[in-house]
Amino acid sequence: MTTQTATWPEGVIARYLTVGGATVDITHDTLTAEDTEPNVSVAACGGCLAYTNREWRLRADRWDNGKVWSDEAAHAWAQSHAETCRAMPKPSA
Ligand SMILES: [Zn+2]
C-alpha cells in the first residue's frame, strides 16, 4: 500500500497516511476572508471530516509569530489521527 507516487495538492506541506488508507494533509491557510497572509496551520483528514485549525496568533509573541508552534501542533494532531482513523478514502472516478 503506497500513495507515494500521487502528486500532492498545491499548498500541502505535509501528509500523513492513515491506517484506513486515506491521507491527512497539512496546509497553511488564512483564518478569515480579510486575511492576506497565511496565519493558520490546518490539518484535514481526507477519509473522514475531522480537521483542526491552529492559529499562529495564539503564539504571536514568538520569534516566528507562532507559525512553527502551530505547525508542530498540526503535525501532532495529524499523526495521532492517522493512527486511529479507519475511514477509507472515497475512490476517485
Ligand atoms: Zn479521519
PDB file of the backbone (N, CA, C, O) and the ligand in Angstrom, with CONECT records:
HET     ZN  A 101       1
ATOM      1  N   MET A   1       0.847  -1.198   0.000  1.00  0.00           N
ATOM      2  CA  MET A   1       0.000   0.000   0.000  1.00  0.00           C
ATOM      3  C   MET A   1       0.881   1.245   0.000  1.00  0.00           C
ATOM      4  O   MET A   1       1.672   1.456   0.920  1.00  0.00           O
ATOM      5  N   THR A   2       0.743   2.047  -1.012  1.00  0.00           N
ATOM      6  CA  THR A   2       1.533   3.267  -1.046  1.00  0.00           C
ATOM      7  C   THR A   2       0.802   4.358  -1.813  1.00  0.00           C
ATOM      8  O   THR A   2       0.102   4.094  -2.791  1.00  0.00           O
ATOM      9  N   THR A   3       0.976   5.555  -1.360  1.00  0.00           N
ATOM     10  CA  THR A   3       0.435   6.695  -2.098  1.00  0.00           C
ATOM     11  C   THR A   3       1.573   7.646  -2.440  1.00  0.00           C
ATOM     12  O   THR A   3       1.350   8.814  -2.760  1.00  0.00           O
ATOM     13  N   GLN A   4       2.781   7.136  -2.370  1.00  0.00           N
ATOM     14  CA  GLN A   4       3.965   7.960  -2.591  1.00  0.00           C
ATOM     15  C   GLN A   4       3.987   8.628  -3.959  1.00  0.00           C
ATOM     16  O   GLN A   4       4.469   9.752  -4.099  1.00  0.00           O
ATOM     17  N   THR A   5       3.464   7.933  -4.969  1.00  0.00           N
ATOM     18  CA  THR A   5       3.597   8.444  -6.326  1.00  0.00           C
ATOM     19  C   THR A   5       2.585   9.529  -6.654  1.00  0.00           C
ATOM     20  O   THR A   5       2.767  10.293  -7.602  1.00  0.00           O
ATOM     21  N   ALA A   6       1.514   9.591  -5.864  1.00  0.00           N
ATOM     22  CA  ALA A   6       0.489  10.588  -6.146  1.00  0.00           C
ATOM     23  C   ALA A   6       1.051  11.996  -5.942  1.00  0.00           C
ATOM     24  O   ALA A   6       1.813  12.244  -5.007  1.00  0.00           O
ATOM     25  N   THR A   7       0.673  12.884  -6.804  1.00  0.00           N
ATOM     26  CA  THR A   7       1.091  14.270  -6.666  1.00  0.00           C
ATOM     27  C   THR A   7       0.317  14.921  -5.536  1.00  0.00           C
ATOM     28  O   THR A   7      -0.901  14.777  -5.435  1.00  0.00           O
ATOM     29  N   TRP A   8       1.026  15.625  -4.702  1.00  0.00           N
ATOM     30  CA  TRP A   8       0.348  16.311  -3.600  1.00  0.00           C
ATOM     31  C   TRP A   8      -0.379  17.545  -4.132  1.00  0.00           C
ATOM     32  O   TRP A   8       0.105  18.233  -5.030  1.00  0.00           O
ATOM     33  N   PRO A   9      -1.538  17.803  -3.561  1.00  0.00           N
ATOM     34  CA  PRO A   9      -2.249  19.035  -3.944  1.00  0.00           C
ATOM     35  C   PRO A   9      -1.397  20.257  -3.605  1.00  0.00           C
ATOM     36  O   PRO A   9      -0.589  20.230  -2.676  1.00  0.00           O
ATOM     37  N   GLU A  10      -1.590  21.315  -4.364  1.00  0.00           N
ATOM     38  CA  GLU A  10      -0.841  22.537  -4.132  1.00  0.00           C
ATOM     39  C   GLU A  10      -1.088  23.053  -2.712  1.00  0.00           C
ATOM     40  O   GLU A  10      -2.222  23.080  -2.233  1.00  0.00           O
ATOM     41  N   GLY A  11      -0.015  23.456  -2.060  1.00  0.00           N
ATOM     42  CA  GLY A  11      -0.145  24.027  -0.727  1.00  0.00           C
ATOM     43  C   GLY A  11       0.017  23.022   0.394  1.00  0.00           C
ATOM     44  O   GLY A  11       0.132  23.410   1.556  1.00  0.00           O
ATOM     45  N   VAL A  12       0.028  21.745   0.074  1.00  0.00           N
ATOM     46  CA  VAL A  12       0.192  20.736   1.123  1.00  0.00           C
ATOM     47  C   VAL A  12       1.664  20.675   1.528  1.00  0.00           C
ATOM     48  O   VAL A  12       2.535  20.412   0.698  1.00  0.00           O
ATOM     49  N   ILE A  13       1.932  20.919   2.808  1.00  0.00           N
ATOM     50  CA  ILE A  13       3.316  20.938   3.270  1.00  0.00           C
ATOM     51  C   ILE A  13       3.702  19.638   3.957  1.00  0.00           C
ATOM     52  O   ILE A  13       4.887  19.358   4.137  1.00  0.00           O
ATOM     53  N   ALA A  14       2.711  18.841   4.341  1.00  0.00           N
ATOM     54  CA  ALA A  14       3.000  17.547   4.952  1.00  0.00           C
ATOM     55  C   ALA A  14       1.779  16.662   4.791  1.00  0.00           C
ATOM     56  O   ALA A  14       0.647  17.137   4.710  1.00  0.00           O
ATOM     57  N   ARG A  15       2.039  15.366   4.748  1.00  0.00           N
ATOM     58  CA  ARG A  15       0.929  14.435   4.516  1.00  0.00           C
ATOM     59  C   ARG A  15       1.160  13.187   5.351  1.00  0.00           C
ATOM     60  O   ARG A  15       2.261  12.637   5.375  1.00  0.00           O
ATOM     61  N   TYR A  16       0.103  12.744   6.040  1.00  0.00           N
ATOM     62  CA  TYR A  16       0.181  11.539   6.858  1.00  0.00           C
ATOM     63  C   TYR A  16      -0.763  10.501   6.292  1.00  0.00           C
ATOM     64  O   TYR A  16      -1.887  10.823   5.908  1.00  0.00           O
ATOM     65  N   LEU A  17      -0.318   9.260   6.238  1.00  0.00           N
ATOM     66  CA  LEU A  17      -1.141   8.164   5.756  1.00  0.00           C
ATOM     67  C   LEU A  17      -1.871   7.528   6.935  1.00  0.00           C
ATOM     68  O   LEU A  17      -1.248   7.104   7.909  1.00  0.00           O
ATOM     69  N   THR A  18      -3.196   7.466   6.835  1.00  0.00           N
ATOM     70  CA  THR A  18      -3.967   6.889   7.938  1.00  0.00           C
ATOM     71  C   THR A  18      -3.993   5.369   7.818  1.00  0.00           C
ATOM     72  O   THR A  18      -3.669   4.818   6.766  1.00  0.00           O
ATOM     73  N   VAL A  19      -4.377   4.702   8.890  1.00  0.00           N
ATOM     74  CA  VAL A  19      -4.474   3.243   8.860  1.00  0.00           C
ATOM     75  C   VAL A  19      -5.587   2.788   7.923  1.00  0.00           C
ATOM     76  O   VAL A  19      -5.602   1.634   7.497  1.00  0.00           O
ATOM     77  N   GLY A  20      -6.519   3.682   7.599  1.00  0.00           N
ATOM     78  CA  GLY A  20      -7.586   3.339   6.668  1.00  0.00           C
ATOM     79  C   GLY A  20      -7.215   3.568   5.217  1.00  0.00           C
ATOM     80  O   GLY A  20      -7.983   3.247   4.311  1.00  0.00           O
ATOM     81  N   GLY A  21      -6.011   4.136   4.996  1.00  0.00           N
ATOM     82  CA  GLY A  21      -5.546   4.350   3.632  1.00  0.00           C
ATOM     83  C   GLY A  21      -5.829   5.737   3.085  1.00  0.00           C
ATOM     84  O   GLY A  21      -5.528   6.024   1.927  1.00  0.00           O
ATOM     85  N   ALA A  22      -6.401   6.589   3.904  1.00  0.00           N
ATOM     86  CA  ALA A  22      -6.630   7.973   3.484  1.00  0.00           C
ATOM     87  C   ALA A  22      -5.396   8.808   3.857  1.00  0.00           C
ATOM     88  O   ALA A  22      -4.423   8.275   4.390  1.00  0.00           O
ATOM     89  N   THR A  23      -5.438  10.085   3.582  1.00  0.00           N
ATOM     90  CA  THR A  23      -4.329  10.947   3.962  1.00  0.00           C
ATOM     91  C   THR A  23      -4.838  12.113   4.803  1.00  0.00           C
ATOM     92  O   THR A  23      -5.958  12.594   4.631  1.00  0.00           O
ATOM     93  N   VAL A  24      -3.983  12.545   5.708  1.00  0.00           N
ATOM     94  CA  VAL A  24      -4.228  13.765   6.466  1.00  0.00           C
ATOM     95  C   VAL A  24      -3.257  14.797   5.915  1.00  0.00           C
ATOM     96  O   VAL A  24      -2.042  14.621   6.012  1.00  0.00           O
ATOM     97  N   ASP A  25      -3.779  15.870   5.340  1.00  0.00           N
ATOM     98  CA  ASP A  25      -2.943  16.890   4.719  1.00  0.00           C
ATOM     99  C   ASP A  25      -2.800  18.102   5.625  1.00  0.00           C
ATOM    100  O   ASP A  25      -3.766  18.560   6.235  1.00  0.00           O
ATOM    101  N   ILE A  26      -1.595  18.605   5.699  1.00  0.00           N
ATOM    102  CA  ILE A  26      -1.346  19.835   6.454  1.00  0.00           C
ATOM    103  C   ILE A  26      -1.076  20.966   5.476  1.00  0.00           C
ATOM    104  O   ILE A  26      -0.235  20.857   4.584  1.00  0.00           O
ATOM    105  N   THR A  27      -1.805  22.045   5.663  1.00  0.00           N
ATOM    106  CA  THR A  27      -1.654  23.219   4.803  1.00  0.00           C
ATOM    107  C   THR A  27      -1.614  24.477   5.666  1.00  0.00           C
ATOM    108  O   THR A  27      -1.942  24.453   6.852  1.00  0.00           O
ATOM    109  N   HIS A  28      -1.203  25.571   5.038  1.00  0.00           N
ATOM    110  CA  HIS A  28      -1.313  26.885   5.657  1.00  0.00           C
ATOM    111  C   HIS A  28      -2.464  27.610   4.995  1.00  0.00           C
ATOM    112  O   HIS A  28      -2.628  27.568   3.776  1.00  0.00           O
ATOM    113  N   ASP A  29      -3.251  28.269   5.809  1.00  0.00           N
ATOM    114  CA  ASP A  29      -4.418  28.942   5.251  1.00  0.00           C
ATOM    115  C   ASP A  29      -4.628  30.267   5.977  1.00  0.00           C
ATOM    116  O   ASP A  29      -3.933  30.594   6.940  1.00  0.00           O
ATOM    117  N   THR A  30      -5.601  31.011   5.486  1.00  0.00           N
ATOM    118  CA  THR A  30      -5.973  32.244   6.162  1.00  0.00           C
ATOM    119  C   THR A  30      -7.224  31.984   6.992  1.00  0.00           C
ATOM    120  O   THR A  30      -8.096  31.200   6.617  1.00  0.00           O
ATOM    121  N   LEU A  31      -7.282  32.662   8.121  1.00  0.00           N
ATOM    122  CA  LEU A  31      -8.370  32.414   9.055  1.00  0.00           C
ATOM    123  C   LEU A  31      -9.680  33.036   8.573  1.00  0.00           C
ATOM    124  O   LEU A  31     -10.745  32.432   8.701  1.00  0.00           O
ATOM    125  N   THR A  32      -9.597  34.237   8.022  1.00  0.00           N
ATOM    126  CA  THR A  32     -10.795  34.905   7.532  1.00  0.00           C
ATOM    127  C   THR A  32     -10.558  35.390   6.107  1.00  0.00           C
ATOM    128  O   THR A  32      -9.424  35.413   5.631  1.00  0.00           O
ATOM    129  N   ALA A  33     -11.613  35.768   5.447  1.00  0.00           N
ATOM    130  CA  ALA A  33     -11.520  36.228   4.062  1.00  0.00           C
ATOM    131  C   ALA A  33     -10.729  37.526   3.947  1.00  0.00           C
ATOM    132  O   ALA A  33     -10.219  37.852   2.876  1.00  0.00           O
ATOM    133  N   GLU A  34     -10.626  38.269   5.055  1.00  0.00           N
ATOM    134  CA  GLU A  34      -9.904  39.547   5.008  1.00  0.00           C
ATOM    135  C   GLU A  34      -8.398  39.363   5.132  1.00  0.00           C
ATOM    136  O   GLU A  34      -7.629  40.254   4.773  1.00  0.00           O
ATOM    137  N   ASP A  35      -7.979  38.217   5.636  1.00  0.00           N
ATOM    138  CA  ASP A  35      -6.552  37.996   5.843  1.00  0.00           C
ATOM    139  C   ASP A  35      -5.841  37.828   4.499  1.00  0.00           C
ATOM    140  O   ASP A  35      -6.308  37.101   3.621  1.00  0.00           O
ATOM    141  N   THR A  36      -4.718  38.504   4.357  1.00  0.00           N
ATOM    142  CA  THR A  36      -3.980  38.446   3.096  1.00  0.00           C
ATOM    143  C   THR A  36      -2.784  37.508   3.170  1.00  0.00           C
ATOM    144  O   THR A  36      -2.272  37.066   2.142  1.00  0.00           O
ATOM    145  N   GLU A  37      -2.340  37.206   4.381  1.00  0.00           N
ATOM    146  CA  GLU A  37      -1.209  36.295   4.568  1.00  0.00           C
ATOM    147  C   GLU A  37      -1.681  35.061   5.340  1.00  0.00           C
ATOM    148  O   GLU A  37      -2.588  35.149   6.168  1.00  0.00           O
ATOM    149  N   PRO A  38      -1.058  33.906   5.062  1.00  0.00           N
ATOM    150  CA  PRO A  38      -1.403  32.714   5.846  1.00  0.00           C
ATOM    151  C   PRO A  38      -1.185  32.973   7.329  1.00  0.00           C
ATOM    152  O   PRO A  38      -0.181  33.572   7.714  1.00  0.00           O
ATOM    153  N   ASN A  39      -2.113  32.529   8.159  1.00  0.00           N
ATOM    154  CA  ASN A  39      -1.993  32.749   9.603  1.00  0.00           C
ATOM    155  C   ASN A  39      -2.566  31.596  10.409  1.00  0.00           C
ATOM    156  O   ASN A  39      -2.844  31.734  11.600  1.00  0.00           O
ATOM    157  N   VAL A  40      -2.739  30.463   9.751  1.00  0.00           N
ATOM    158  CA  VAL A  40      -3.256  29.312  10.468  1.00  0.00           C
ATOM    159  C   VAL A  40      -2.723  28.038   9.816  1.00  0.00           C
ATOM    160  O   VAL A  40      -2.637  27.941   8.592  1.00  0.00           O
ATOM    161  N   SER A  41      -2.369  27.066  10.652  1.00  0.00           N
ATOM    162  CA  SER A  41      -1.964  25.747  10.162  1.00  0.00           C
ATOM    163  C   SER A  41      -3.175  24.831  10.261  1.00  0.00           C
ATOM    164  O   SER A  41      -3.823  24.750  11.304  1.00  0.00           O
ATOM    165  N   VAL A  42      -3.467  24.149   9.175  1.00  0.00           N
ATOM    166  CA  VAL A  42      -4.652  23.310   9.104  1.00  0.00           C
ATOM    167  C   VAL A  42      -4.249  21.867   8.824  1.00  0.00           C
ATOM    168  O   VAL A  42      -3.430  21.609   7.942  1.00  0.00           O
ATOM    169  N   ALA A  43      -4.814  20.940   9.562  1.00  0.00           N
ATOM    170  CA  ALA A  43      -4.658  19.520   9.270  1.00  0.00           C
ATOM    171  C   ALA A  43      -6.048  18.964   9.005  1.00  0.00           C
ATOM    172  O   ALA A  43      -6.943  19.090   9.841  1.00  0.00           O
ATOM    173  N   ALA A  44      -6.228  18.349   7.841  1.00  0.00           N
ATOM    174  CA  ALA A  44      -7.542  17.848   7.465  1.00  0.00           C
ATOM    175  C   ALA A  44      -7.430  16.423   6.943  1.00  0.00           C
ATOM    176  O   ALA A  44      -6.564  16.106   6.128  1.00  0.00           O
ATOM    177  N   CYS A  45      -8.324  15.574   7.430  1.00  0.00           N
ATOM    178  CA  CYS A  45      -8.331  14.174   7.010  1.00  0.00           C
ATOM    179  C   CYS A  45      -9.157  14.025   5.743  1.00  0.00           C
ATOM    180  O   CYS A  45     -10.262  14.557   5.638  1.00  0.00           O
ATOM    181  N   GLY A  46      -8.604  13.293   4.782  1.00  0.00           N
ATOM    182  CA  GLY A  46      -9.322  13.050   3.535  1.00  0.00           C
ATOM    183  C   GLY A  46     -10.260  11.858   3.616  1.00  0.00           C
ATOM    184  O   GLY A  46     -11.045  11.618   2.700  1.00  0.00           O
ATOM    185  N   GLY A  47     -10.181  11.118   4.703  1.00  0.00           N
ATOM    186  CA  GLY A  47     -11.030   9.936   4.845  1.00  0.00           C
ATOM    187  C   GLY A  47     -12.312  10.233   5.588  1.00  0.00           C
ATOM    188  O   GLY A  47     -13.370   9.703   5.249  1.00  0.00           O
ATOM    189  N   CYS A  48     -12.223  11.079   6.599  1.00  0.00           N
ATOM    190  CA  CYS A  48     -13.414  11.476   7.346  1.00  0.00           C
ATOM    191  C   CYS A  48     -13.449  12.997   7.375  1.00  0.00           C
ATOM    192  O   CYS A  48     -12.709  13.654   6.642  1.00  0.00           O
ATOM    193  N   LEU A  49     -14.290  13.545   8.202  1.00  0.00           N
ATOM    194  CA  LEU A  49     -14.470  15.002   8.193  1.00  0.00           C
ATOM    195  C   LEU A  49     -13.648  15.707   9.262  1.00  0.00           C
ATOM    196  O   LEU A  49     -13.800  16.909   9.478  1.00  0.00           O
ATOM    197  N   ALA A  50     -12.776  14.958   9.930  1.00  0.00           N
ATOM    198  CA  ALA A  50     -12.011  15.547  11.021  1.00  0.00           C
ATOM    199  C   ALA A  50     -10.967  16.538  10.498  1.00  0.00           C
ATOM    200  O   ALA A  50     -10.333  16.311   9.467  1.00  0.00           O
ATOM    201  N   TYR A  51     -10.807  17.626  11.224  1.00  0.00           N
ATOM    202  CA  TYR A  51      -9.763  18.589  10.888  1.00  0.00           C
ATOM    203  C   TYR A  51      -9.455  19.413  12.123  1.00  0.00           C
ATOM    204  O   TYR A  51     -10.206  19.409  13.098  1.00  0.00           O
ATOM    205  N   THR A  52      -8.342  20.114  12.061  1.00  0.00           N
ATOM    206  CA  THR A  52      -8.018  21.015  13.156  1.00  0.00           C
ATOM    207  C   THR A  52      -7.362  22.263  12.602  1.00  0.00           C
ATOM    208  O   THR A  52      -6.630  22.209  11.614  1.00  0.00           O
ATOM    209  N   ASN A  53      -7.631  23.383  13.246  1.00  0.00           N
ATOM    210  CA  ASN A  53      -7.001  24.663  12.914  1.00  0.00           C
ATOM    211  C   ASN A  53      -6.109  25.085  14.063  1.00  0.00           C
ATOM    212  O   ASN A  53      -6.519  25.014  15.222  1.00  0.00           O
ATOM    213  N   ARG A  54      -4.907  25.520  13.764  1.00  0.00           N
ATOM    214  CA  ARG A  54      -4.028  26.052  14.807  1.00  0.00           C
ATOM    215  C   ARG A  54      -3.612  27.459  14.408  1.00  0.00           C
ATOM    216  O   ARG A  54      -2.802  27.658  13.503  1.00  0.00           O
ATOM    217  N   GLU A  55      -4.187  28.424  15.108  1.00  0.00           N
ATOM    218  CA  GLU A  55      -3.928  29.820  14.755  1.00  0.00           C
ATOM    219  C   GLU A  55      -2.543  30.253  15.217  1.00  0.00           C
ATOM    220  O   GLU A  55      -2.157  30.038  16.366  1.00  0.00           O
ATOM    221  N   TRP A  56      -1.811  30.863  14.301  1.00  0.00           N
ATOM    222  CA  TRP A  56      -0.468  31.321  14.625  1.00  0.00           C
ATOM    223  C   TRP A  56      -0.505  32.412  15.693  1.00  0.00           C
ATOM    224  O   TRP A  56       0.391  32.513  16.531  1.00  0.00           O
ATOM    225  N   ARG A  57      -1.570  33.235  15.645  1.00  0.00           N
ATOM    226  CA  ARG A  57      -1.600  34.412  16.521  1.00  0.00           C
ATOM    227  C   ARG A  57      -1.676  34.034  17.999  1.00  0.00           C
ATOM    228  O   ARG A  57      -1.402  34.854  18.875  1.00  0.00           O
ATOM    229  N   LEU A  58      -2.052  32.782  18.263  1.00  0.00           N
ATOM    230  CA  LEU A  58      -2.119  32.376  19.667  1.00  0.00           C
ATOM    231  C   LEU A  58      -0.736  32.387  20.301  1.00  0.00           C
ATOM    232  O   LEU A  58      -0.608  32.451  21.524  1.00  0.00           O
ATOM    233  N   ARG A  59       0.299  32.324  19.468  1.00  0.00           N
ATOM    234  CA  ARG A  59       1.663  32.387  19.971  1.00  0.00           C
ATOM    235  C   ARG A  59       2.440  33.461  19.213  1.00  0.00           C
ATOM    236  O   ARG A  59       3.616  33.285  18.895  1.00  0.00           O
ATOM    237  N   ALA A  60       1.781  34.548  18.936  1.00  0.00           N
ATOM    238  CA  ALA A  60       2.374  35.613  18.129  1.00  0.00           C
ATOM    239  C   ALA A  60       3.536  36.304  18.824  1.00  0.00           C
ATOM    240  O   ALA A  60       4.244  37.104  18.212  1.00  0.00           O
ATOM    241  N   ASP A  61       3.734  35.997  20.103  1.00  0.00           N
ATOM    242  CA  ASP A  61       4.848  36.592  20.836  1.00  0.00           C
ATOM    243  C   ASP A  61       6.163  35.917  20.478  1.00  0.00           C
ATOM    244  O   ASP A  61       7.236  36.400  20.841  1.00  0.00           O
ATOM    245  N   ARG A  62       6.079  34.832  19.788  1.00  0.00           N
ATOM    246  CA  ARG A  62       7.292  34.087  19.458  1.00  0.00           C
ATOM    247  C   ARG A  62       8.033  34.693  18.276  1.00  0.00           C
ATOM    248  O   ARG A  62       7.488  35.513  17.538  1.00  0.00           O
ATOM    249  N   TRP A  63       9.301  34.273  18.105  1.00  0.00           N
ATOM    250  CA  TRP A  63      10.145  34.769  17.020  1.00  0.00           C
ATOM    251  C   TRP A  63       9.552  34.493  15.645  1.00  0.00           C
ATOM    252  O   TRP A  63       9.799  35.236  14.695  1.00  0.00           O
ATOM    253  N   ASP A  64       8.777  33.434  15.542  1.00  0.00           N
ATOM    254  CA  ASP A  64       8.215  33.045  14.244  1.00  0.00           C
ATOM    255  C   ASP A  64       6.730  33.386  14.131  1.00  0.00           C
ATOM    256  O   ASP A  64       6.037  32.885  13.246  1.00  0.00           O
ATOM    257  N   ASN A  65       6.249  34.239  15.030  1.00  0.00           N
ATOM    258  CA  ASN A  65       4.825  34.609  15.059  1.00  0.00           C
ATOM    259  C   ASN A  65       3.907  33.426  15.311  1.00  0.00           C
ATOM    260  O   ASN A  65       2.713  33.489  15.017  1.00  0.00           O
ATOM    261  N   GLY A  66       4.450  32.365  15.847  1.00  0.00           N
ATOM    262  CA  GLY A  66       3.612  31.234  16.193  1.00  0.00           C
ATOM    263  C   GLY A  66       3.488  30.177  15.102  1.00  0.00           C
ATOM    264  O   GLY A  66       2.820  29.161  15.295  1.00  0.00           O
ATOM    265  N   LYS A  67       4.121  30.409  13.965  1.00  0.00           N
ATOM    266  CA  LYS A  67       3.969  29.500  12.834  1.00  0.00           C
ATOM    267  C   LYS A  67       4.506  28.095  13.134  1.00  0.00           C
ATOM    268  O   LYS A  67       3.823  27.103  12.879  1.00  0.00           O
ATOM    269  N   VAL A  68       5.714  28.011  13.671  1.00  0.00           N
ATOM    270  CA  VAL A  68       6.325  26.707  13.941  1.00  0.00           C
ATOM    271  C   VAL A  68       5.534  25.970  15.025  1.00  0.00           C
ATOM    272  O   VAL A  68       5.302  24.765  14.923  1.00  0.00           O
ATOM    273  N   TRP A  69       5.129  26.696  16.049  1.00  0.00           N
ATOM    274  CA  TRP A  69       4.326  26.095  17.114  1.00  0.00           C
ATOM    275  C   TRP A  69       3.039  25.529  16.536  1.00  0.00           C
ATOM    276  O   TRP A  69       2.631  24.423  16.889  1.00  0.00           O
ATOM    277  N   SER A  70       2.400  26.283  15.649  1.00  0.00           N
ATOM    278  CA  SER A  70       1.145  25.817  15.053  1.00  0.00           C
ATOM    279  C   SER A  70       1.382  24.617  14.152  1.00  0.00           C
ATOM    280  O   SER A  70       0.587  23.678  14.133  1.00  0.00           O
ATOM    281  N   ASP A  71       2.490  24.654  13.399  1.00  0.00           N
ATOM    282  CA  ASP A  71       2.815  23.509  12.550  1.00  0.00           C
ATOM    283  C   ASP A  71       3.039  22.259  13.392  1.00  0.00           C
ATOM    284  O   ASP A  71       2.557  21.178  13.055  1.00  0.00           O
ATOM    285  N   GLU A  72       3.763  22.413  14.473  1.00  0.00           N
ATOM    286  CA  GLU A  72       4.028  21.263  15.341  1.00  0.00           C
ATOM    287  C   GLU A  72       2.731  20.699  15.907  1.00  0.00           C
ATOM    288  O   GLU A  72       2.559  19.483  15.990  1.00  0.00           O
ATOM    289  N   ALA A  73       1.822  21.584  16.294  1.00  0.00           N
ATOM    290  CA  ALA A  73       0.543  21.138  16.835  1.00  0.00           C
ATOM    291  C   ALA A  73      -0.269  20.425  15.756  1.00  0.00           C
ATOM    292  O   ALA A  73      -0.927  19.420  16.026  1.00  0.00           O
ATOM    293  N   ALA A  74      -0.218  20.949  14.537  1.00  0.00           N
ATOM    294  CA  ALA A  74      -0.958  20.332  13.433  1.00  0.00           C
ATOM    295  C   ALA A  74      -0.363  18.968  13.091  1.00  0.00           C
ATOM    296  O   ALA A  74      -1.093  18.015  12.819  1.00  0.00           O
ATOM    297  N   HIS A  75       0.973  18.882  13.105  1.00  0.00           N
ATOM    298  CA  HIS A  75       1.632  17.602  12.841  1.00  0.00           C
ATOM    299  C   HIS A  75       1.257  16.579  13.911  1.00  0.00           C
ATOM    300  O   HIS A  75       0.968  15.426  13.590  1.00  0.00           O
ATOM    301  N   ALA A  76       1.259  16.986  15.158  1.00  0.00           N
ATOM    302  CA  ALA A  76       0.941  16.068  16.251  1.00  0.00           C
ATOM    303  C   ALA A  76      -0.496  15.570  16.122  1.00  0.00           C
ATOM    304  O   ALA A  76      -0.775  14.389  16.330  1.00  0.00           O
ATOM    305  N   TRP A  77      -1.405  16.482  15.777  1.00  0.00           N
ATOM    306  CA  TRP A  77      -2.797  16.085  15.588  1.00  0.00           C
ATOM    307  C   TRP A  77      -2.913  15.109  14.427  1.00  0.00           C
ATOM    308  O   TRP A  77      -3.603  14.095  14.528  1.00  0.00           O
ATOM    309  N   ALA A  78      -2.234  15.418  13.318  1.00  0.00           N
ATOM    310  CA  ALA A  78      -2.295  14.567  12.125  1.00  0.00           C
ATOM    311  C   ALA A  78      -1.745  13.176  12.424  1.00  0.00           C
ATOM    312  O   ALA A  78      -2.306  12.166  12.000  1.00  0.00           O
ATOM    313  N   GLN A  79      -0.653  13.145  13.151  1.00  0.00           N
ATOM    314  CA  GLN A  79      -0.037  11.857  13.493  1.00  0.00           C
ATOM    315  C   GLN A  79      -0.991  10.999  14.317  1.00  0.00           C
ATOM    316  O   GLN A  79      -1.188   9.823  14.010  1.00  0.00           O
ATOM    317  N   SER A  80      -1.579  11.574  15.351  1.00  0.00           N
ATOM    318  CA  SER A  80      -2.439  10.773  16.215  1.00  0.00           C
ATOM    319  C   SER A  80      -3.745  10.427  15.505  1.00  0.00           C
ATOM    320  O   SER A  80      -4.289   9.344  15.719  1.00  0.00           O
ATOM    321  N   HIS A  81      -4.256  11.325  14.664  1.00  0.00           N
ATOM    322  CA  HIS A  81      -5.480  10.998  13.933  1.00  0.00           C
ATOM    323  C   HIS A  81      -5.205   9.885  12.925  1.00  0.00           C
ATOM    324  O   HIS A  81      -6.016   8.972  12.773  1.00  0.00           O
ATOM    325  N   ALA A  82      -4.072   9.958  12.239  1.00  0.00           N
ATOM    326  CA  ALA A  82      -3.726   8.955  11.226  1.00  0.00           C
ATOM    327  C   ALA A  82      -3.598   7.568  11.839  1.00  0.00           C
ATOM    328  O   ALA A  82      -3.869   6.561  11.185  1.00  0.00           O
ATOM    329  N   GLU A  83      -3.181   7.525  13.103  1.00  0.00           N
ATOM    330  CA  GLU A  83      -3.000   6.234  13.768  1.00  0.00           C
ATOM    331  C   GLU A  83      -4.319   5.568  14.121  1.00  0.00           C
ATOM    332  O   GLU A  83      -4.351   4.360  14.361  1.00  0.00           O
ATOM    333  N   THR A  84      -5.410   6.329  14.160  1.00  0.00           N
ATOM    334  CA  THR A  84      -6.664   5.773  14.630  1.00  0.00           C
ATOM    335  C   THR A  84      -7.788   5.839  13.598  1.00  0.00           C
ATOM    336  O   THR A  84      -8.777   5.120  13.733  1.00  0.00           O
ATOM    337  N   CYS A  85      -7.663   6.676  12.582  1.00  0.00           N
ATOM    338  CA  CYS A  85      -8.760   6.855  11.620  1.00  0.00           C
ATOM    339  C   CYS A  85      -8.833   5.667  10.664  1.00  0.00           C
ATOM    340  O   CYS A  85      -7.859   5.353   9.978  1.00  0.00           O
ATOM    341  N   ARG A  86      -9.963   5.025  10.623  1.00  0.00           N
ATOM    342  CA  ARG A  86     -10.137   3.886   9.731  1.00  0.00           C
ATOM    343  C   ARG A  86     -11.071   4.196   8.573  1.00  0.00           C
ATOM    344  O   ARG A  86     -11.469   3.296   7.833  1.00  0.00           O
ATOM    345  N   ALA A  87     -11.420   5.457   8.414  1.00  0.00           N
ATOM    346  CA  ALA A  87     -12.238   5.843   7.273  1.00  0.00           C
ATOM    347  C   ALA A  87     -11.430   5.681   5.989  1.00  0.00           C
ATOM    348  O   ALA A  87     -10.274   6.100   5.923  1.00  0.00           O
ATOM    349  N   MET A  88     -12.024   5.084   4.990  1.00  0.00           N
ATOM    350  CA  MET A  88     -11.314   4.875   3.734  1.00  0.00           C
ATOM    351  C   MET A  88     -11.531   6.047   2.803  1.00  0.00           C
ATOM    352  O   MET A  88     -12.598   6.662   2.816  1.00  0.00           O
ATOM    353  N   PRO A  89     -10.538   6.363   1.998  1.00  0.00           N
ATOM    354  CA  PRO A  89     -10.713   7.454   1.048  1.00  0.00           C
ATOM    355  C   PRO A  89     -11.747   7.066  -0.005  1.00  0.00           C
ATOM    356  O   PRO A  89     -11.836   5.909  -0.417  1.00  0.00           O
ATOM    357  N   LYS A  90     -12.509   8.041  -0.422  1.00  0.00           N
ATOM    358  CA  LYS A  90     -13.508   7.800  -1.467  1.00  0.00           C
ATOM    359  C   LYS A  90     -12.756   7.550  -2.781  1.00  0.00           C
ATOM    360  O   LYS A  90     -11.877   8.330  -3.148  1.00  0.00           O
ATOM    361  N   PRO A  91     -13.096   6.471  -3.485  1.00  0.00           N
ATOM    362  CA  PRO A  91     -12.379   6.206  -4.741  1.00  0.00           C
ATOM    363  C   PRO A  91     -12.595   7.345  -5.737  1.00  0.00           C
ATOM    364  O   PRO A  91     -13.710   7.841  -5.897  1.00  0.00           O
ATOM    365  N   SER A  92     -11.519   7.748  -6.398  1.00  0.00           N
ATOM    366  CA  SER A  92     -11.661   8.786  -7.405  1.00  0.00           C
ATOM    367  C   SER A  92     -12.056   8.146  -8.721  1.00  0.00           C
ATOM    368  O   SER A  92     -11.477   7.143  -9.135  1.00  0.00           O
ATOM    369  N   ALA A  93     -13.026   8.722  -9.360  1.00  0.00           N
ATOM    370  CA  ALA A  93     -13.593   8.120 -10.568  1.00  0.00           C
ATOM    371  C   ALA A  93     -12.590   8.123 -11.719  1.00  0.00           C
ATOM    372  O   ALA A  93     -12.903   7.652 -12.812  1.00  0.00           O
TER     373      ALA A  93
HETATM  374 ZN    ZN A 101     -10.031  10.694   9.553  1.00  0.00          ZN2+
END
